[in-house]
Amino acid sequence: MASLPVDDLIVQRPEGLYCPAGDFYIDPWRPVDRAVITHAHADHARRGHAAYLAAAPAEGVLRSRLGDIHLQTLPYGELIDHFGVRLSLHPAGHVLGSAQVRLEHGGRVWVASGDYFVAGAEADSREDNQTCAPFEPVRCDCFITESTFGLPIYRWAPQRELFADIDRWWSANAEAGRASLLMGYSFGKAQRILAGVDPNIGPIFVHGAVEPLNRAYRAAGVALPNTQLVSDVSDKASFKRALVIAPPSVQNSAWTQRLGDFSDAFASGWMQLRGARRRRAVDRGFVLSDHADWPGLQRAIAATGAQRVIVTHGYESVMVRWLSEQGLEAGSFNTEYGDEHEARDEAGDAAANAAAASP
């Protein structure tokens, strides 16, 4: 971690990223009194804090995942003053309710992005994540960026091509009379798949860990096709033309036996790498991510106008070197975030998984 001035608006502490002037944390990984939460993935939103602040659209998913918490919500763009720090939340385009945290104090503006998704420079609004508010560039002096896919190899294909590919795979399986098991993380990825596929191909079933998040999305006004719980069906013939969406934890488990004959696939940005597809040992790998790719990261950082950038979770050293070559002041924070939020999410969904897997 690069050394940072002691009067910075955000510094790193053992509990997480801390705003000394406002006496609060952003996505802390250890229990604190006041936590500002960028989004509800398990590596950013953890149990145990005394009070939570998040964007208003995140309320349903946060309560679904964390239960009865002391939660204050803030509409996107609305300012509050806390100990002289002017704070507002702005769309990050990552998942429902995801937000960037803008802090203004002493004539300086910092933005902590959390995780975000923004299409590359050649894309239009159709390439935005259609299940949440699109990324909003926020001008600032210092921008804290993720770097989950911060390598030039990561460049996402147009969404229309990706979902057309998924639809062709599903249609071919349906014609052959077998189920299509598409594994993706229960919060964010599953809903994005649902919003992008053609529901006219066949019925859509979901795992028990996915449906509570679907309800939260629908309650927030996100249009998703009708879904049924796999656990509500006893006849394997019901799945012959179906798309089944489940978390990766079901792979090679007894849960899949209820589907009868099926083809399986995995949806993740990591599917860009052949080695990742091979290790997953699935029939198909679809490259779908809720994080910005390399061109998207460049576009987002440039749009902030920030002359100083702090890089977190991912390919920090690569991003810092590249940013420095562009003439920016660049450093990094060593955080406990990362794309391993998917693994944490699966652990957090353990109770739902167990319930869905029971006979």
N, C-alpha and C positions, 0 to 999 in steps of 0.2 A: 504494500500500500504506500503510495506517495505521501510525503509529509504535507500537511495542509495548515494554512494559517489558523491561529487559535480563534480568530473572530469570524470564521466562516459561518454562514447561516445554517449549514448542515455539517455535522461532524460524525465520526464513527465512535461508538461506545460498545462495550461488550453486549449490551442489550439490543443494539441495532443502530440505525441512523437517527441522529438526535439533533433537534433544533434548540440550541442553548437559549436564544432570545425568547422563544415561546414556551420552553420547557415541555416539549412533547416529542414523541418519536414517530417515525414513518415506517410502517411495516416492521415493527420490532420482532425479533425472534425469541426474546425472553420477556416474561411478564413485566409490564410497566403500568404507570397510573394513567397516562393519556397516549392513545395510539391513533394515528391517522392511517387509514387503510386504503391502499390503492386499488385492491381488488380481492376477490374471495378465494383465490387459489391458496392451497394450504401452506405454501412456503411464505406467503405474504400476510395471511390472515390466520392468526393462531389464537387458541383459547388462552384465558388467564389474565387478560388486561382488565384494568378497572373500568375504563371508559374507551369507547370506540367512536371515531368520526369517519364517515365514508360518504361517497356520492349517493344521492337519493335512489337511483336505479339499482344500486347494489343491495338494498335492504333485504329483498326477498331471498337472494342467494346466500347472503351472509347469515341470515337467521336460519335458513335451511341447513347450513353447514356447521354453524357454531352454537345454535340453540339460543337460549335466553341470555342475551348479552345487553349491557348498557350501551345502546347505540344511538348516536345523533347523526342525522343525515343532512346533507347540504346539496341543493340543486346545483347542477353544473353552472359555473360562472359566477355564483353568488359569493360575495366577500364577507368574511367575518374577521374581527380583530381580536387577537388573543395575546395579551401582554405586549401590545404594540406591534405584533407581527400580523400583517394582513395576509390572510390565507384564502385561497379559492381552489376549486377542483375543476378539472377540464378533461373532456373525453380522451381516452387512450386507445380506443378501437380494438382492445384485446379480447375482452369478454364482457358480458352484461355488467354494467356498473363500474367498469374499470376507469381509473382516473389518474391524471397527472396532478401533482400537488404544486401549486404556485405559491411561493412565499415572497413577501416584500417587506423589507425592514432596512432602515438607515440608508435609503436611496438605492438599495440593491435588490435585484430580483433573481431568485433561484427557482428552478423547476426540477422536481424529482419525478421521473416518468413512470416508475414502476415497470411493468411489462407493457409493451404497446405493439400495435400492428398498423403499419401504413404501407400502402402499395408502392411499388417502385415509380420512378419519375415518368415513365411512359404510360402509366395506368390511368384510368378514369374512375369515377365514383362506383362503378359496377364492381370494381375490384376491392372495395372496402368490405370489412366484415359486416354482413347484412343482419347480424343478430344483436348488434349494439351500436351506440353512437360512434361515428367515425372519428379517427384521430384528429385532434385540433392543435395545430402548431401554436405554441405560446412563446412569445418573445421574452428573452431573459438574458442575464449576464452569465449565468452558469447553468448548465444543463446536465443532469445526472441521467445517463442512458444505460439501458441494458445492452448486452451484446450476445444473447443466446445463440444467434446465428450470424455472428460477426466475422464471417469469412467470405471471400469472393465466390466460393463455390455455391453458396446458398442463394439461389434466385428462383422465386416461385413462378410457376406457369400460370397463365390466366385462369381465373376461377371457372369460367365457362368451359374451358377445355378439361379441367380437372373433374368437374362434376359430370360432364358428358362421359368421361372415361369410367367413372364410378357407375353411372347409369347403364353403360354398355355391359360392364361386368355383372351387375345385378340382373339385367335382362337376359343375358346368356345363361346364367344359373337358373333363372325362373323357367326358361324354356326347357332346360334339362331336368326340371323338377327337383331342384335342390335349394336349400336355404343359402342366403348370402350373409355370413357373419362378418360384420365390419367393426373392428375394435378401435375405439378412440376414447379419450379421457372423458369421464362422465360430466364434467363441468366445462362448458365452452366448446370443446371439440365435437361432442355428440350433438349439441344443438346446432352447430354450424353445418354439420352433415345433414341433419334433418331439414334445415332451411334450404339446402342446395340441391338435394336429389329430386327426382321426378316421382311423386307419390302415386302416379297412375300405373306404375309398373307392377305393383303388388302391395300387400299389406306390410305395415312396418311394426316391428316388435322391439321392445327395449328391455334391458336389464333393470333390476330393481334399484340399482344405484343411480340410474339415469333419470327415471321418471320424476323424482322430487325436484330435480333441477329444471326439467321440462315445465313443470307446473309453475315454478318461479318465473321462468321466461315468459310463459303465456300470461301470467298475472301482470307482468310488466309491459304487456302489449306486443310482444314479439310473436309473429305468426309462425307457427310450426304445424306440420301435418299431424293428423290423428295417429296416436301410437297406442299399442296394447302391451301389457306386461307379459313377458315370456312365462312367468310363473302362473299366470291365469289360464294357461293352455295345457291340456293333457294329451291332445291328439297331435302326433308329430306331422301328420299330413297337412296341418294348418301352416306349416313353415315352408312348404315346398316352393312357393313363389315369393317368399317373404325376404325382406331386408331386416336383419337383426342387429341392433346396435348395442354394444356392451363394452365395459372397460377392459383393458388388456389383461387384467387378473384372471379372466375366464379362460384364457388360452390353456389348452391341455388339461382342463379341469373336468370334473364330473358334470358340471353345469351344462356343458356343450352337448352332452349325450342326448338331452331332450330334443335337440333340433333335428335328429335324424341325419340324413346325408346333407353335407354343407361344404361350401367353399369359404375359406377365411381370408381376411385382409386386414391390414393395419394402416391407419391414417395418422401421419405425423410428419413434421418437417424433417425428422431424422431419416425418413425414407429416401431422401435425396442421395444418401450414401448406399452403395451396393452392399457393403459389409453389414450395415444395420438391417437391411432387408433380409440378408442371409441369416443373421443371428436370430431374427424374429421367426424364421421358419414358417412363413405364411405363403399362401398362394399368390397374393398380390400385395404391393405396397403403394399407397397413395400419398403423394407429397402434399400434405395440408398442414399448415401451421397458423397459429394465432399470434405469432411473433413476426416482427419485421425481418425481411431478408436483407442481404447486403445493400442492394440499392435503396431499400426502404429506410434502413438505418441512416444512410448518407443523406437521403432526402429530409428525414425528420430533423437531424442535427442541423443541417444547413438552414432549415426554415425557422429555427429558434433565434438565429442571429447571435448565438452565444459565442464568446471568445474563449470561454473556459468550459471544458467538458470533463466530467468524471464518469468513468466507465465501471459498471458492475456486472455481475454474473454472466459468464460466457467466455468469449475469447478476448479477455481484457487486454492482454499484452499486444495482440494484433491490432485491436482498435486504437489503443493509446499510441502505438507507433504510427499508424495511418493518420490519425488526427494531428499528431505533431508534425508530420510531413506536410499537412495542409496549412501549417502556420498557427494552429490553435494551441492553447495551453491545456494539456491533457494529463490526467492522472487517473487513479482507480481507487475504488473502495473494495475491501475484501468482505463480502456479505455471505449470508447463509441462504441466499436465494439461488434459483437455478431452474433449468427445465426438469430437474428431478421433482418439481412440484407435482408431476403426474404420479410419481411413486407415492409421494406424501398424500395426494388426493385419494389414491386407492386405499391407503391405510386408514384415512379418515372415513372412507365409505365402507369399512369392514363390516359394520353392523348390517348395512343394507345388503351387502354381498352375501352374508351368511343367511339372512332371511330369504333372499331370492333363491339361494342354492338348496334350501331345505325341501324335502319331498312334499 
